[in-house]
């Protein structure tokens, strides 16, 4: 029987965040299986949401003022006005979190209510069988759970694409993180029929968490392993080995400068060029290294996700450089190309390394407590010894990372 499902997420195409890509992949797999899927996403100033993408209908909601300022500033980050706007948005976001400290990390007392109203409007028109709120941010999961109290017969799922303890710990104590997680879990989870939890994050949860929510906890994983017939883009000249880094450049999460030092310290036995596609607080650091290493480092800025697919496919080496305990969505997109992946592991408990160890075309180099020159020497040696042949069908190793796996879990609960 044909089902109708609504996903609620944050930033979507044409310039999606990782969670927007995850949600789209699952929604698209519903359409491919003959169902109807809709997405409710942030309507970003200056960016036009598609009315439909790959058969998925898309609806927009204007985010709160702090996020509007941040997003608008990011769109003009090369200008003084853009930087000032982004800084104002971040300041307002932090002030809101202080004002709502008892509900940390919620930064708006009204935004989730507007999402809730929009869900109701869409549901009255389309009468959904399921509503899935993707966390992070908190507002989307909270709105989906609260709507379930208004319409108990609709299946509701909280889709934990991010690991809550890690994603809310910024500038607060470990005790506050624990209290906040418990508070929101007790407020949101009882109203959900399913809590879709990432496998790698579920392992990090204690036994008390898994026991408390055993009746609705459903283990899946990031739905980013998608093999697409992307045509390699041709922005690269022949005669060089072209490396690509694509994604966020926020220095709180990515070891931007260390990665650039390591790349520059690689032996000069071949001509290597590092292409950087992204934006964030580390953007100016990249521009500095570009100026100091002309022709060796090229900063391209932000490009659309659809354009990026061809760029990743055409690269010789794909660079990853996470330094926190959070998963990077780009890890799976990288592996889906079949290209070599270099991962600079900046954290002992880095979950990206766990996945990349199953991928036979990856080189993982630990960078914590090491000089860049040491890491570069190990990286160069291991790249030289990498076998060109493929050892396994990597699709079999990442079944839980396919969109179809998550789709089928939701459908199973709709029977």
Secondary structure as GFF3:
##gff-version 3
##sequence-region A 1 415
A	DSSP	beta_strand	4	8	.	.	.	ID=ss1
A	DSSP	alpha_helix	18	32	.	.	.	ID=ss2
A	DSSP	beta_strand	36	42	.	.	.	ID=ss3
A	DSSP	beta_strand	52	53	.	.	.	ID=ss4
A	DSSP	beta_strand	56	61	.	.	.	ID=ss5
A	DSSP	alpha_helix	65	75	.	.	.	ID=ss6
A	DSSP	alpha_helix	80	99	.	.	.	ID=ss7
A	DSSP	three_ten_helix	101	103	.	.	.	ID=ss8
A	DSSP	alpha_helix	111	126	.	.	.	ID=ss9
A	DSSP	beta_strand	130	135	.	.	.	ID=ss10
A	DSSP	alpha_helix	138	150	.	.	.	ID=ss11
A	DSSP	beta_strand	155	160	.	.	.	ID=ss12
A	DSSP	alpha_helix	164	167	.	.	.	ID=ss13
A	DSSP	alpha_helix	174	188	.	.	.	ID=ss14
A	DSSP	three_ten_helix	189	191	.	.	.	ID=ss15
A	DSSP	beta_strand	194	198	.	.	.	ID=ss16
A	DSSP	alpha_helix	199	204	.	.	.	ID=ss17
A	DSSP	alpha_helix	207	212	.	.	.	ID=ss18
A	DSSP	beta_strand	217	220	.	.	.	ID=ss19
A	DSSP	beta_strand	241	246	.	.	.	ID=ss20
A	DSSP	alpha_helix	256	264	.	.	.	ID=ss21
A	DSSP	beta_strand	272	277	.	.	.	ID=ss22
A	DSSP	alpha_helix	283	292	.	.	.	ID=ss23
A	DSSP	beta_strand	297	301	.	.	.	ID=ss24
A	DSSP	alpha_helix	305	314	.	.	.	ID=ss25
A	DSSP	beta_strand	317	320	.	.	.	ID=ss26
A	DSSP	alpha_helix	330	337	.	.	.	ID=ss27
A	DSSP	beta_strand	340	345	.	.	.	ID=ss28
A	DSSP	alpha_helix	351	356	.	.	.	ID=ss29
A	DSSP	beta_strand	362	366	.	.	.	ID=ss30
A	DSSP	alpha_helix	372	385	.	.	.	ID=ss31
A	DSSP	alpha_helix	394	397	.	.	.	ID=ss32
A	DSSP	three_ten_helix	399	401	.	.	.	ID=ss33
A	DSSP	alpha_helix	403	413	.	.	.	ID=ss34
###
